[in-house]
């Protein structure tokens, strides 16, 4: 029996979130903590429009990027997980 807990682990780059904060936004967060709190608790379009009005100095780039290490999954394969995936690919793909 395979222990599934040993096949993957939390991504160290994004700490399991699957996304990384855009560094271009760091100066905005440093000066506008009220804006960061508003972005994190957005629930309605009204709140979003309120955030847009507050943040005239915001960068034109997205707030978060998908983590390139885990591709947004929040987890990465361990060496044992990679071995299992290679085994499965070999037997699933006749041209491997």
Secondary structure, DSSP 8 states (H G I E B T S, - for coil): ---GGGTEEE-TTTTTSSEEE-GGGHHHHHH-HHHHHHHHT--SHHHHHHHHHH-TT--SS-SEEE-TTTTTSSEEE-HHHHHHHHHHHHHH-TT-
